[in-house]
């Protein structure tokens, strides 16, 4: 399997994770720091985080015009309308909501990068007939990838999710 195919499988897993994202309640203590952004709230708040309205690939990978040996894939998530209000431009509320959404979406991706919890096998009485075994669920293409929240071009108010393949998978990101 080529590196490009592995990368495309990983991208499909990411899209599927965002498409299946369920609304979550996010509790923010007062004056907390979420995704690197300092929240200016005087009391603890609870906010609902909704699934992204759209998930799109953008940039040079989509067009097949990447000039570097290491491919950088950009994905754009559109915040849903119900997440934002008309006056969110005041008091940095938009940036706070954006940071909360980024943190929640990153948490969803972290779950894909970890191995599933091992199931304890129950001891069954031995039978002489061959028992049909359930096929193992396929491992996530994102298994062992690292998920982190970083600043976009150093801007503290614009956190983004950075998803990197495991070390030693150099050929994965070679553009073909």
C-alpha positions as CSV (number, residue, x, y, z in Angstrom):
1,X,0.0,0.0,0.0
2,X,1.5,3.3,-1.0
3,X,2.1,6.2,1.3
4,X,-0.6,8.3,-0.5
5,X,-3.2,5.6,0.1
6,X,-2.3,5.4,3.8
7,X,-2.6,9.1,4.1
8,X,-6.0,9.1,2.2
9,X,-7.2,6.4,4.6
10,X,-6.2,8.6,7.6
11,X,-8.0,11.6,6.1
12,X,-11.1,9.5,5.6
13,X,-10.9,8.5,9.3
14,X,-10.6,12.1,10.3
15,X,-13.6,13.2,8.2
16,X,-15.6,10.3,9.5
17,X,-14.7,11.3,13.1
18,X,-16.0,14.9,12.5
19,X,-19.1,13.7,10.6
20,X,-20.0,11.4,13.6
21,X,-19.2,14.0,16.2
22,X,-21.9,14.3,18.8
23,X,-22.9,17.5,20.6
24,X,-20.9,17.7,23.9
25,X,-21.2,19.9,26.9
26,X,-17.9,21.6,27.7
27,X,-17.4,22.9,31.3
28,X,-15.0,25.8,31.6
29,X,-13.8,27.0,35.0
30,X,-13.3,30.7,35.5
31,X,-10.2,32.2,33.9
32,X,-9.2,28.9,32.5
33,X,-6.8,28.4,29.5
34,X,-8.4,26.3,26.7
35,X,-6.4,25.3,23.6
36,X,-3.9,27.9,24.6
37,X,-6.5,30.7,24.8
38,X,-7.1,32.4,28.1
39,X,-10.9,32.5,28.8
40,X,-12.0,35.8,30.4
41,X,-15.0,34.5,32.3
42,X,-15.6,35.5,35.9
43,X,-17.5,32.3,36.7
44,X,-17.5,28.8,35.5
45,X,-19.6,28.2,32.3
46,X,-21.0,25.3,30.4
47,X,-21.2,25.5,26.7
48,X,-22.5,23.1,24.1
49,X,-20.1,22.2,21.3
50,X,-21.9,21.2,18.1
51,X,-20.5,19.1,15.2
52,X,-18.8,21.1,12.4
53,X,-21.1,22.3,9.7
54,X,-18.6,21.3,7.0
55,X,-15.4,19.5,6.8
56,X,-13.3,20.2,3.6
57,X,-9.9,19.5,2.3
58,X,-8.2,22.6,1.1
59,X,-4.8,23.6,-0.3
60,X,-2.1,22.0,-2.3
61,X,-2.7,18.3,-1.4
62,X,-6.2,18.5,-2.7
63,X,-5.0,20.0,-6.0
64,X,-2.0,17.6,-6.2
65,X,0.4,20.6,-6.5
66,X,2.5,20.1,-3.3
67,X,6.2,21.0,-4.1
68,X,7.8,19.8,-0.9
69,X,8.8,16.2,-0.1
70,X,6.8,16.2,3.1
71,X,3.1,16.8,2.3
72,X,1.2,19.2,4.5
73,X,-2.6,18.5,4.3
74,X,-5.0,21.3,5.3
75,X,-8.5,20.6,6.4
76,X,-11.1,23.3,7.1
77,X,-13.8,22.9,9.6
78,X,-16.8,25.3,9.5
79,X,-18.4,26.2,12.8
80,X,-22.1,25.6,12.8
81,X,-24.5,28.5,12.9
82,X,-26.0,27.5,16.2
83,X,-22.5,27.8,17.8
84,X,-22.2,31.5,17.1
85,X,-24.3,34.5,18.0
86,X,-24.6,37.9,16.5
87,X,-22.6,39.7,19.2
88,X,-19.8,37.2,19.5
89,X,-17.4,39.7,18.0
90,X,-17.5,41.5,21.4
91,X,-15.1,40.7,24.2
92,X,-13.2,38.0,22.1
93,X,-16.2,35.7,22.5
94,X,-15.7,34.4,18.9
95,X,-12.1,33.4,19.7
96,X,-13.1,31.8,23.0
97,X,-15.8,29.7,21.2
98,X,-13.4,28.8,18.5
99,X,-10.8,27.6,21.0
100,X,-13.5,25.5,22.8
101,X,-14.5,23.9,19.6
102,X,-10.9,23.2,18.6
103,X,-10.3,21.5,22.0
104,X,-13.5,19.4,21.7
105,X,-12.7,18.4,18.1
106,X,-9.1,17.5,19.1
107,X,-10.4,15.3,21.9
108,X,-12.5,13.4,19.3
109,X,-9.3,12.8,17.2
110,X,-7.3,11.7,20.2
111,X,-9.7,8.8,20.7
112,X,-8.9,7.6,17.2
113,X,-5.2,7.6,17.8
114,X,-5.3,5.3,20.9
115,X,-5.7,1.6,20.8
116,X,-9.1,0.3,21.8
117,X,-9.4,-0.9,25.4
118,X,-8.6,-4.6,25.6
119,X,-11.5,-6.7,26.2
120,X,-11.3,-9.3,28.9
121,X,-11.8,-12.7,27.6
122,X,-14.3,-14.7,29.6
123,X,-13.3,-18.3,30.2
124,X,-15.5,-20.6,28.2
125,X,-15.9,-24.3,28.6
126,X,-13.7,-26.1,26.1
127,X,-15.6,-27.6,23.2
128,X,-14.2,-30.1,20.7
129,X,-15.8,-28.4,17.7
130,X,-14.1,-25.5,16.1
131,X,-15.8,-22.3,17.2
132,X,-16.2,-19.4,14.8
133,X,-14.2,-16.5,16.0
134,X,-15.4,-12.9,15.4
135,X,-13.1,-11.0,13.1
136,X,-11.0,-8.5,14.8
137,X,-12.1,-4.9,14.2
138,X,-9.8,-3.1,11.9
139,X,-7.3,-0.8,13.6
140,X,-7.8,2.9,13.0
141,X,-5.5,4.3,10.3
142,X,-4.7,7.0,12.9
143,X,-3.4,4.6,15.5
144,X,-0.4,6.1,17.3
145,X,-0.6,9.4,15.5
146,X,0.0,12.5,17.7
147,X,-2.7,15.1,18.1
148,X,-1.8,18.5,19.5
149,X,-3.3,22.0,19.5
150,X,-0.9,24.6,18.2
151,X,-1.0,28.3,17.4
152,X,-1.7,29.2,13.7
153,X,1.3,31.2,12.6
154,X,2.0,32.1,16.2
155,X,-1.4,33.8,16.8
156,X,-2.5,32.9,20.3
157,X,-6.2,33.5,19.5
158,X,-6.1,31.0,16.6
159,X,-5.5,27.5,17.8
160,X,-5.4,24.7,15.2
161,X,-5.3,21.0,15.5
162,X,-2.0,19.4,14.3
163,X,-2.1,15.7,13.5
164,X,1.2,14.0,12.9
165,X,2.0,10.4,11.8
166,X,4.0,8.2,14.2
167,X,7.8,8.6,14.0
168,X,9.4,6.2,11.5
169,X,6.6,6.5,9.0
170,X,8.6,8.8,6.7
171,X,7.3,7.3,3.5
172,X,3.8,8.1,4.5
173,X,4.0,11.7,3.7
174,X,6.0,11.5,0.5
175,X,3.9,12.9,-2.3
176,X,3.5,10.6,-5.3
